[in-house]
Protein backbone atom coordinates (compact mmCIF):
# COMPACT_ATOMS: atom_id res chain seq x y z
CA UNK A 1 0.00 0.00 0.00
CA UNK A 2 1.34 3.42 -1.00
CA UNK A 3 0.62 6.17 1.53
CA UNK A 4 0.21 9.87 0.84
CA UNK A 5 1.60 11.65 3.90
CA UNK A 6 3.93 10.99 6.80
CA UNK A 7 1.13 10.91 9.39
CA UNK A 8 -0.34 7.93 7.52
CA UNK A 9 2.63 6.03 8.95
CA UNK A 10 1.31 6.44 12.50
CA UNK A 11 0.07 3.15 13.97
CA UNK A 12 0.06 -0.48 12.86
CA UNK A 13 3.31 -1.01 14.75
CA UNK A 14 4.56 -4.60 15.15
CA UNK A 15 4.76 -6.75 18.26
CA UNK A 16 7.93 -8.54 19.35
CA UNK A 17 7.83 -11.43 21.82
CA UNK A 18 10.58 -11.78 24.44
CA UNK A 19 11.21 -15.28 25.83
CA UNK A 20 10.51 -15.70 29.54
CA UNK A 21 10.93 -18.83 31.67
CA UNK A 22 7.21 -19.31 32.32
CA UNK A 23 5.55 -21.60 29.78
CA UNK A 24 2.27 -19.83 30.54
CA UNK A 25 3.47 -16.28 29.90
CA UNK A 26 4.63 -14.15 27.00
CA UNK A 27 6.07 -10.65 27.19
CA UNK A 28 4.85 -8.89 24.06
CA UNK A 29 6.48 -5.58 23.15
CA UNK A 30 4.42 -3.20 21.00
CA UNK A 31 7.13 -1.39 19.02
CA UNK A 32 5.80 2.16 19.16
CA UNK A 33 9.23 3.56 18.30
CA UNK A 34 8.31 2.62 14.70
CA UNK A 35 5.90 5.54 14.46
CA UNK A 36 7.29 8.31 12.19
CA UNK A 37 8.22 10.57 15.11
CA UNK A 38 9.81 7.65 16.92
CA UNK A 39 7.36 7.35 19.81
CA UNK A 40 3.90 6.38 21.02
CA UNK A 41 3.14 10.11 21.43
CA UNK A 42 2.62 10.54 17.66
CA UNK A 43 -0.83 9.00 18.12
CA UNK A 44 -2.12 11.47 20.69
CA UNK A 45 -0.31 14.51 19.27
CA UNK A 46 -2.19 14.24 16.00
CA UNK A 47 -5.44 13.44 17.78
CA UNK A 48 -5.18 16.60 19.92
CA UNK A 49 -4.61 18.76 16.85
CA UNK A 50 -7.45 17.18 14.87
CA UNK A 51 -9.81 17.61 17.84
CA UNK A 52 -8.82 21.28 18.22
CA UNK A 53 -9.36 21.93 14.51
CA UNK A 54 -12.73 20.17 14.47
CA UNK A 55 -13.95 22.13 17.50
CA UNK A 56 -12.82 25.42 16.00
CA UNK A 57 -10.53 26.16 18.93
CA UNK A 58 -7.58 26.01 16.52
CA UNK A 59 -8.02 27.78 13.20
CA UNK A 60 -6.35 26.93 9.86
CA UNK A 61 -2.95 28.61 9.76
CA UNK A 62 -2.93 28.92 13.55
CA UNK A 63 -0.24 28.30 16.12
CA UNK A 64 0.25 25.28 18.39
CA UNK A 65 2.06 25.90 21.68
CA UNK A 66 3.01 23.01 23.95
CA UNK A 67 5.25 22.18 26.88
CA UNK A 68 7.12 18.98 26.04
CA UNK A 69 10.15 16.93 26.99
CA UNK A 70 10.40 16.01 23.32
CA UNK A 71 8.26 13.14 22.09
CA UNK A 72 4.93 14.96 22.15
CA UNK A 73 6.70 17.91 20.57
CA UNK A 74 8.01 15.78 17.72
CA UNK A 75 4.53 14.39 17.10
CA UNK A 76 3.07 17.90 17.11
CA UNK A 77 5.78 19.15 14.74
CA UNK A 78 4.91 16.42 12.23
CA UNK A 79 1.19 17.14 12.56
CA UNK A 80 1.77 20.88 12.20
CA UNK A 81 3.39 20.23 8.83
CA UNK A 82 0.39 18.17 7.72
CA UNK A 83 -2.10 20.94 8.53
CA UNK A 84 0.04 23.97 7.68
CA UNK A 85 0.33 25.19 11.29
CA UNK A 86 3.10 26.91 13.23
CA UNK A 87 4.44 25.03 16.24
CA UNK A 88 6.25 26.40 19.29
CA UNK A 89 7.76 23.86 21.71
CA UNK A 90 8.55 24.98 25.26
CA UNK A 91 11.36 22.80 26.66
CA UNK A 92 13.79 22.69 29.58
CA UNK A 93 17.29 21.33 30.20
CA UNK A 94 15.85 17.91 31.09
CA UNK A 95 14.81 17.21 27.48
CA UNK A 96 17.18 14.99 25.48
CA UNK A 97 19.19 17.15 23.09
CA UNK A 98 18.51 14.75 20.22
CA UNK A 99 14.76 15.29 20.66
CA UNK A 100 15.18 19.05 20.53
CA UNK A 101 17.31 18.69 17.39
CA UNK A 102 14.59 16.60 15.73
CA UNK A 103 11.92 19.18 16.55
CA UNK A 104 14.09 21.92 15.06
CA UNK A 105 14.70 19.84 11.94
CA UNK A 106 10.92 19.54 11.52
CA UNK A 107 10.49 23.30 11.67
CA UNK A 108 9.45 23.74 15.28
CA UNK A 109 10.37 26.91 17.16
CA UNK A 110 12.09 26.11 20.46
CA UNK A 111 11.66 28.20 23.60
CA UNK A 112 13.73 27.31 26.67
CA UNK A 113 12.52 28.10 30.15
CA UNK A 114 14.74 30.29 32.29
CA UNK A 115 16.00 29.58 35.78
CA UNK A 116 18.53 27.49 37.66
CA UNK A 117 17.62 23.84 37.95
CA UNK A 118 19.45 20.69 38.96
CA UNK A 119 20.40 18.36 36.14
CA UNK A 120 17.93 15.74 37.37
CA UNK A 121 15.17 18.29 38.13
CA UNK A 122 12.31 18.61 35.64
CA UNK A 123 11.14 22.22 35.19
CA UNK A 124 7.67 21.18 34.04
CA UNK A 125 5.83 23.77 36.15
CA UNK A 126 7.75 26.62 34.53
CA UNK A 127 7.33 25.00 31.12
CA UNK A 128 3.58 24.92 31.56
CA UNK A 129 3.49 28.51 32.77
CA UNK A 130 5.55 29.80 29.85
CA UNK A 131 3.54 27.81 27.29
CA UNK A 132 0.27 29.22 28.63
CA UNK A 133 1.74 32.73 28.62
CA UNK A 134 2.90 32.46 25.01
CA UNK A 135 -0.47 31.14 23.88
CA UNK A 136 -2.19 34.12 25.54
CA UNK A 137 0.11 36.57 23.76
CA UNK A 138 0.32 35.15 20.23
CA UNK A 139 -2.75 35.70 18.03
CA UNK A 140 -4.38 32.52 16.73
CA UNK A 141 -2.47 30.27 19.10
CA UNK A 142 -3.65 27.38 21.26
CA UNK A 143 -1.90 25.83 24.29
CA UNK A 144 -2.49 22.11 23.80
CA UNK A 145 -1.88 21.32 27.50
CA UNK A 146 -1.57 17.56 27.04
CA UNK A 147 -1.85 16.91 30.79
CA UNK A 148 -5.45 18.12 30.88
CA UNK A 149 -6.49 17.54 27.26
CA UNK A 150 -9.15 14.81 26.91
CA UNK A 151 -8.04 14.23 23.31
CA UNK A 152 -4.74 12.94 24.74
CA UNK A 153 -6.23 9.70 26.05
CA UNK A 154 -8.54 9.49 23.04
CA UNK A 155 -5.53 9.16 20.78
CA UNK A 156 -4.89 5.54 21.78
CA UNK A 157 -8.03 3.85 20.46
CA UNK A 158 -6.16 2.41 17.48
CA UNK A 159 -3.36 1.14 19.74
CA UNK A 160 -5.86 -1.01 21.62
CA UNK A 161 -7.55 -2.24 18.44
CA UNK A 162 -4.20 -3.18 16.92
CA UNK A 163 -3.04 -5.11 20.00
CA UNK A 164 -6.25 -7.13 20.18
CA UNK A 165 -6.10 -7.97 16.47
CA UNK A 166 -2.39 -8.85 16.56
CA UNK A 167 -2.51 -11.12 19.60
CA UNK A 168 -5.65 -12.94 18.56
CA UNK A 169 -6.38 -13.83 22.17
CA UNK A 170 -6.91 -12.19 25.56
CA UNK A 171 -4.63 -9.42 26.80
CA UNK A 172 -4.05 -10.64 30.35
CA UNK A 173 -1.93 -7.71 31.49
CA UNK A 174 -0.68 -4.37 30.23
CA UNK A 175 2.38 -2.62 31.68
CA UNK A 176 3.07 0.96 30.62
CA UNK A 177 4.80 4.10 31.78
CA UNK A 178 2.75 6.98 33.17
CA UNK A 179 3.52 10.68 32.79
CA UNK A 180 0.62 12.91 31.85
CA UNK A 181 -1.49 9.76 32.09
CA UNK A 182 -2.89 9.98 28.56
CA UNK A 183 -1.44 6.78 27.13
CA UNK A 184 -1.97 4.79 30.32
CA UNK A 185 -5.58 5.96 30.67
CA UNK A 186 -6.50 5.55 27.00
CA UNK A 187 -4.94 2.10 26.68
CA UNK A 188 -6.14 0.80 30.06
CA UNK A 189 -9.71 1.92 29.43
CA UNK A 190 -9.76 0.37 25.99
CA UNK A 191 -8.30 -2.95 27.09
CA UNK A 192 -10.70 -3.22 30.04
CA UNK A 193 -13.67 -2.53 27.76
CA UNK A 194 -12.57 -5.50 25.69
CA UNK A 195 -11.65 -7.68 28.69
CA UNK A 196 -12.49 -6.42 32.22
CA UNK A 197 -10.03 -8.95 33.66
CA UNK A 198 -6.99 -7.35 32.02
CA UNK A 199 -4.53 -6.28 34.71
CA UNK A 200 -3.19 -2.76 34.14
CA UNK A 201 0.08 -1.69 35.75
CA UNK A 202 1.38 1.87 35.52
CA UNK A 203 5.10 2.48 36.02
CA UNK A 204 6.47 5.84 37.18
CA UNK A 205 10.04 6.84 38.09
CA UNK A 206 11.16 6.64 41.70
CA UNK A 207 10.77 10.31 42.65
CA UNK A 208 7.53 10.89 40.74
CA UNK A 209 4.36 11.81 42.68
CA UNK A 210 1.68 10.18 40.50
CA UNK A 211 0.83 7.53 43.08
CA UNK A 212 1.44 9.56 46.21
CA UNK A 213 5.05 8.65 46.93
CA UNK A 214 7.52 11.33 48.11
CA UNK A 215 8.86 13.38 45.25
CA UNK A 216 12.53 13.91 44.44
CA UNK A 217 14.59 14.50 41.28
CA UNK A 218 15.06 11.73 38.72
CA UNK A 219 16.78 11.33 35.35
CA UNK A 220 14.13 9.37 33.42
CA UNK A 221 12.86 11.65 30.65
CA UNK A 222 9.28 12.18 29.50
CA UNK A 223 7.64 10.15 32.23
CA UNK A 224 6.28 10.63 35.74
CA UNK A 225 5.13 13.82 37.46
CA UNK A 226 7.86 15.69 39.33
CA UNK A 227 7.58 17.21 42.79
CA UNK A 228 5.94 20.63 42.63
CA UNK A 229 3.71 19.77 39.69
CA UNK A 230 0.15 18.46 39.84
CA UNK A 231 -1.03 15.20 38.29
CA UNK A 232 -2.79 15.82 34.98
CA UNK A 233 -6.58 15.74 34.82
CA UNK A 234 -6.38 13.28 31.94
CA UNK A 235 -5.18 10.51 34.28
CA UNK A 236 -7.99 8.15 35.34
CA UNK A 237 -6.89 6.17 38.38
CA UNK A 238 -10.01 3.98 38.26
CA UNK A 239 -8.75 2.02 35.24
CA UNK A 240 -5.31 1.33 36.74
CA UNK A 241 -4.97 -1.75 38.93
CA UNK A 242 -1.50 -1.04 40.26
CA UNK A 243 0.90 1.91 40.32
CA UNK A 244 4.58 1.08 40.85
CA UNK A 245 7.91 2.88 40.81
CA UNK A 246 11.19 2.02 39.09
CA UNK A 247 14.60 3.52 39.83
CA UNK A 248 16.72 5.26 37.22
CA UNK A 249 19.34 2.52 37.50
CA UNK A 250 16.77 -0.26 36.99
CA UNK A 251 15.30 1.52 33.98
CA UNK A 252 18.58 2.42 32.30
CA UNK A 253 20.37 -0.88 32.98
CA UNK A 254 17.38 -2.74 31.51
CA UNK A 255 17.38 -0.58 28.37
CA UNK A 256 21.11 -1.29 27.93
CA UNK A 257 20.62 -5.01 28.58
CA UNK A 258 17.84 -5.28 26.01
CA UNK A 259 19.98 -3.51 23.42
CA UNK A 260 23.01 -5.76 23.96
CA UNK A 261 21.06 -9.02 24.14
CA UNK A 262 18.29 -8.57 21.59
CA UNK A 263 19.42 -5.78 19.27
CA UNK A 264 16.44 -3.60 20.17
CA UNK A 265 17.18 -0.02 21.29
CA UNK A 266 14.54 1.21 23.74
CA UNK A 267 14.32 4.44 25.71
CA UNK A 268 14.91 4.74 29.44
CA UNK A 269 11.26 4.78 30.47
CA UNK A 270 10.63 1.66 28.39
CA UNK A 271 13.54 0.01 30.17
CA UNK A 272 11.68 0.66 33.41
CA UNK A 273 8.47 -0.83 32.04
CA UNK A 274 10.26 -3.96 30.85
CA UNK A 275 12.02 -4.32 34.21
CA UNK A 276 8.75 -4.20 36.17
CA UNK A 277 6.95 -6.47 33.69
CA UNK A 278 9.66 -9.13 34.02
CA UNK A 279 9.77 -8.73 37.81
CA UNK A 280 6.01 -9.30 38.06
CA UNK A 281 5.99 -12.20 35.62
CA UNK A 282 8.85 -13.82 37.52
CA UNK A 283 7.02 -13.25 40.81
CA UNK A 284 3.78 -14.75 39.50
CA UNK A 285 1.81 -11.51 39.90
CA UNK A 286 0.91 -11.42 36.19
CA UNK A 287 0.99 -13.98 33.41
CA UNK A 288 -0.49 -15.05 30.11
CA UNK A 289 -0.26 -12.44 27.35
CA UNK A 290 1.57 -9.52 28.96
CA UNK A 291 1.80 -6.46 26.70
CA UNK A 292 4.24 -3.59 27.17
CA UNK A 293 4.71 -0.55 24.95
CA UNK A 294 8.12 0.45 23.62
CA UNK A 295 7.19 4.10 24.09
CA UNK A 296 10.26 5.37 22.24
CA UNK A 297 13.65 4.23 21.02
CA UNK A 298 17.08 4.37 22.56
CA UNK A 299 18.37 6.31 19.56
CA UNK A 300 17.25 9.47 21.37
CA UNK A 301 19.38 8.70 24.44
CA UNK A 302 22.76 7.69 23.04
CA UNK A 303 24.49 10.46 24.99
CA UNK A 304 22.84 9.58 28.30
CA UNK A 305 21.25 6.16 28.90
CA UNK A 306 23.70 4.45 26.52
CA UNK A 307 26.78 6.40 27.57
CA UNK A 308 28.65 4.51 30.27
CA UNK A 309 30.69 7.54 31.35
CA UNK A 310 27.50 9.58 31.80
CA UNK A 311 25.93 6.81 33.87
CA UNK A 312 29.04 6.24 35.97
CA UNK A 313 29.43 9.92 36.85
CA UNK A 314 25.85 9.91 38.17
CA UNK A 315 26.16 6.62 40.07
CA UNK A 316 23.59 4.90 37.84
CA UNK A 317 25.51 1.71 37.04
CA UNK A 318 24.41 -1.45 38.86
CA UNK A 319 25.69 -4.84 37.56
CA UNK A 320 23.34 -6.72 39.90
CA UNK A 321 20.40 -5.62 37.75
CA UNK A 322 21.89 -7.42 34.76
CA UNK A 323 22.18 -10.60 36.84
CA UNK A 324 18.47 -10.38 37.69
CA UNK A 325 17.60 -9.90 34.04
CA UNK A 326 19.68 -12.96 33.12
CA UNK A 327 17.35 -15.05 35.27
CA UNK A 328 14.14 -13.33 34.24
CA UNK A 329 14.88 -13.65 30.51
CA UNK A 330 16.34 -17.16 30.43
CA UNK A 331 14.27 -19.96 28.89
CA UNK A 332 13.56 -23.54 29.87
CA UNK A 333 14.57 -24.78 26.44
CA UNK A 334 18.32 -24.98 25.74
CA UNK A 335 17.51 -25.73 22.10
CA UNK A 336 15.28 -22.71 21.56
CA UNK A 337 17.15 -20.05 23.52
CA UNK A 338 20.31 -19.86 21.35
CA UNK A 339 18.20 -19.62 18.19
CA UNK A 340 16.06 -16.77 19.53
CA UNK A 341 18.61 -14.73 21.45
CA UNK A 342 22.04 -16.38 21.49
CA UNK A 343 23.47 -14.12 24.21
CA UNK A 344 20.73 -14.68 26.74
CA UNK A 345 21.59 -16.97 29.63
CA UNK A 346 20.22 -20.51 29.40
CA UNK A 347 18.61 -21.96 32.51
C-alpha positions in Angstrom: 0.0 0.0 0.0 1.3 3.4 -1.0 0.6 6.2 1.5 0.2 9.9 0.8 1.6 11.7 3.9 3.9 11.0 6.8 1.1 10.9 9.4 -0.3 7.9 7.5 2.6 6.0 8.9 1.3 6.4 12.5 0.1 3.2 14.0 0.1 -0.5 12.9 3.3 -1.0 14.7 4.6 -4.6 15.1 4.8 -6.8 18.3 7.9 -8.5 19.4 7.8 -11.4 21.8 10.6 -11.8 24.4 11.2 -15.3 25.8 10.5 -15.7 29.5 10.9 -18.8 31.7 7.2 -19.3 32.3 5.6 -21.6 29.8 2.3 -19.8 30.5 3.5 -16.3 29.9 4.6 -14.1 27.0 6.1 -10.6 27.2 4.9 -8.9 24.1 6.5 -5.6 23.1 4.4 -3.2 21.0 7.1 -1.4 19.0 5.8 2.2 19.2 9.2 3.6 18.3 8.3 2.6 14.7 5.9 5.5 14.5 7.3 8.3 12.2 8.2 10.6 15.1 9.8 7.7 16.9 7.4 7.3 19.8 3.9 6.4 21.0 3.1 10.1 21.4 2.6 10.5 17.7 -0.8 9.0 18.1 -2.1 11.5 20.7 -0.3 14.5 19.3 -2.2 14.2 16.0 -5.4 13.4 17.8 -5.2 16.6 19.9 -4.6 18.8 16.9 -7.4 17.2 14.9 -9.8 17.6 17.8 -8.8 21.3 18.2 -9.4 21.9 14.5 -12.7 20.2 14.5 -13.9 22.1 17.5 -12.8 25.4 16.0 -10.5 26.2 18.9 -7.6 26.0 16.5 -8.0 27.8 13.2 -6.4 26.9 9.9 -2.9 28.6 9.8 -2.9 28.9 13.5 -0.2 28.3 16.1 0.2 25.3 18.4 2.1 25.9 21.7 3.0 23.0 24.0 5.2 22.2 26.9 7.1 19.0 26.0 10.1 16.9 27.0 10.4 16.0 23.3 8.3 13.1 22.1 4.9 15.0 22.2 6.7 17.9 20.6 8.0 15.8 17.7 4.5 14.4 17.1 3.1 17.9 17.1 5.8 19.1 14.7 4.9 16.4 12.2 1.2 17.1 12.6 1.8 20.9 12.2 3.4 20.2 8.8 0.4 18.2 7.7 -2.1 20.9 8.5 0.0 24.0 7.7 0.3 25.2 11.3 3.1 26.9 13.2 4.4 25.0 16.2 6.3 26.4 19.3 7.8 23.9 21.7 8.6 25.0 25.3 11.4 22.8 26.7 13.8 22.7 29.6 17.3 21.3 30.2 15.9 17.9 31.1 14.8 17.2 27.5 17.2 15.0 25.5 19.2 17.2 23.1 18.5 14.7 20.2 14.8 15.3 20.7 15.2 19.1 20.5 17.3 18.7 17.4 14.6 16.6 15.7 11.9 19.2 16.6 14.1 21.9 15.1 14.7 19.8 11.9 10.9 19.5 11.5 10.5 23.3 11.7 9.4 23.7 15.3 10.4 26.9 17.2 12.1 26.1 20.5 11.7 28.2 23.6 13.7 27.3 26.7 12.5 28.1 30.1 14.7 30.3 32.3 16.0 29.6 35.8 18.5 27.5 37.7 17.6 23.8 38.0 19.5 20.7 39.0 20.4 18.4 36.1 17.9 15.7 37.4 15.2 18.3 38.1 12.3 18.6 35.6 11.1 22.2 35.2 7.7 21.2 34.0 5.8 23.8 36.2 7.7 26.6 34.5 7.3 25.0 31.1 3.6 24.9 31.6 3.5 28.5 32.8 5.5 29.8 29.8 3.5 27.8 27.3 0.3 29.2 28.6 1.7 32.7 28.6 2.9 32.5 25.0 -0.5 31.1 23.9 -2.2 34.1 25.5 0.1 36.6 23.8 0.3 35.1 20.2 -2.8 35.7 18.0 -4.4 32.5 16.7 -2.5 30.3 19.1 -3.6 27.4 21.3 -1.9 25.8 24.3 -2.5 22.1 23.8 -1.9 21.3 27.5 -1.6 17.6 27.0 -1.8 16.9 30.8 -5.5 18.1 30.9 -6.5 17.5 27.3 -9.2 14.8 26.9 -8.0 14.2 23.3 -4.7 12.9 24.7 -6.2 9.7 26.1 -8.5 9.5 23.0 -5.5 9.2 20.8 -4.9 5.5 21.8 -8.0 3.8 20.5 -6.2 2.4 17.5 -3.4 1.1 19.7 -5.9 -1.0 21.6 -7.5 -2.2 18.4 -4.2 -3.2 16.9 -3.0 -5.1 20.0 -6.2 -7.1 20.2 -6.1 -8.0 16.5 -2.4 -8.8 16.6 -2.5 -11.1 19.6 -5.6 -12.9 18.6 -6.4 -13.8 22.2 -6.9 -12.2 25.6 -4.6 -9.4 26.8 -4.0 -10.6 30.4 -1.9 -7.7 31.5 -0.7 -4.4 30.2 2.4 -2.6 31.7 3.1 1.0 30.6 4.8 4.1 31.8 2.7 7.0 33.2 3.5 10.7 32.8 0.6 12.9 31.8 -1.5 9.8 32.1 -2.9 10.0 28.6 -1.4 6.8 27.1 -2.0 4.8 30.3 -5.6 6.0 30.7 -6.5 5.5 27.0 -4.9 2.1 26.7 -6.1 0.8 30.1 -9.7 1.9 29.4 -9.8 0.4 26.0 -8.3 -3.0 27.1 -10.7 -3.2 30.0 -13.7 -2.5 27.8 -12.6 -5.5 25.7 -11.6 -7.7 28.7 -12.5 -6.4 32.2 -10.0 -9.0 33.7 -7.0 -7.4 32.0 -4.5 -6.3 34.7 -3.2 -2.8 34.1 0.1 -1.7 35.8 1.4 1.9 35.5 5.1 2.5 36.0 6.5 5.8 37.2 10.0 6.8 38.1 11.2 6.6 41.7 10.8 10.3 42.6 7.5 10.9 40.7 4.4 11.8 42.7 1.7 10.2 40.5 0.8 7.5 43.1 1.4 9.6 46.2 5.0 8.7 46.9 7.5 11.3 48.1 8.9 13.4 45.2 12.5 13.9 44.4 14.6 14.5 41.3 15.1 11.7 38.7 16.8 11.3 35.3 14.1 9.4 33.4 12.9 11.6 30.6 9.3 12.2 29.5 7.6 10.2 32.2 6.3 10.6 35.7 5.1 13.8 37.5 7.9 15.7 39.3 7.6 17.2 42.8 5.9 20.6 42.6 3.7 19.8 39.7 0.1 18.5 39.8 -1.0 15.2 38.3 -2.8 15.8 35.0 -6.6 15.7 34.8 -6.4 13.3 31.9 -5.2 10.5 34.3 -8.0 8.2 35.3 -6.9 6.2 38.4 -10.0 4.0 38.3 -8.7 2.0 35.2 -5.3 1.3 36.7 -5.0 -1.8 38.9 -1.5 -1.0 40.3 0.9 1.9 40.3 4.6 1.1 40.8 7.9 2.9 40.8 11.2 2.0 39.1 14.6 3.5 39.8 16.7 5.3 37.2 19.3 2.5 37.5 16.8 -0.3 37.0 15.3 1.5 34.0 18.6 2.4 32.3 20.4 -0.9 33.0 17.4 -2.7 31.5 17.4 -0.6 28.4 21.1 -1.3 27.9 20.6 -5.0 28.6 17.8 -5.3 26.0 20.0 -3.5 23.4 23.0 -5.8 24.0 21.1 -9.0 24.1 18.3 -8.6 21.6 19.4 -5.8 19.3 16.4 -3.6 20.2 17.2 0.0 21.3 14.5 1.2 23.7 14.3 4.4 25.7 14.9 4.7 29.4 11.3 4.8 30.5 10.6 1.7 28.4 13.5 0.0 30.2 11.7 0.7 33.4 8.5 -0.8 32.0 10.3 -4.0 30.8 12.0 -4.3 34.2 8.8 -4.2 36.2 6.9 -6.5 33.7 9.7 -9.1 34.0 9.8 -8.7 37.8 6.0 -9.3 38.1 6.0 -12.2 35.6 8.9 -13.8 37.5 7.0 -13.2 40.8 3.8 -14.7 39.5 1.8 -11.5 39.9 0.9 -11.4 36.2 1.0 -14.0 33.4 -0.5 -15.0 30.1 -0.3 -12.4 27.3 1.6 -9.5 29.0 1.8 -6.5 26.7 4.2 -3.6 27.2 4.7 -0.6 24.9 8.1 0.4 23.6 7.2 4.1 24.1 10.3 5.4 22.2 13.7 4.2 21.0 17.1 4.4 22.6 18.4 6.3 19.6 17.3 9.5 21.4 19.4 8.7 24.4 22.8 7.7 23.0 24.5 10.5 25.0 22.8 9.6 28.3 21.3 6.2 28.9 23.7 4.4 26.5 26.8 6.4 27.6 28.7 4.5 30.3 30.7 7.5 31.4 27.5 9.6 31.8 25.9 6.8 33.9 29.0 6.2 36.0 29.4 9.9 36.9 25.8 9.9 38.2 26.2 6.6 40.1 23.6 4.9 37.8 25.5 1.7 37.0 24.4 -1.5 38.9 25.7 -4.8 37.6 23.3 -6.7 39.9 20.4 -5.6 37.7 21.9 -7.4 34.8 22.2 -10.6 36.8 18.5 -10.4 37.7 17.6 -9.9 34.0 19.7 -13.0 33.1 17.4 -15.1 35.3 14.1 -13.3 34.2 14.9 -13.7 30.5 16.3 -17.2 30.4 14.3 -20.0 28.9 13.6 -23.5 29.9 14.6 -24.8 26.4 18.3 -25.0 25.7 17.5 -25.7 22.1 15.3 -22.7 21.6 17.2 -20.0 23.5 20.3 -19.9 21.3 18.2 -19.6 18.2 16.1 -16.8 19.5 18.6 -14.7 21.4 22.0 -16.4 21.5 23.5 -14.1 24.2 20.7 -14.7 26.7 21.6 -17.0 29.6 20.2 -20.5 29.4 18.6 -22.0 32.5 
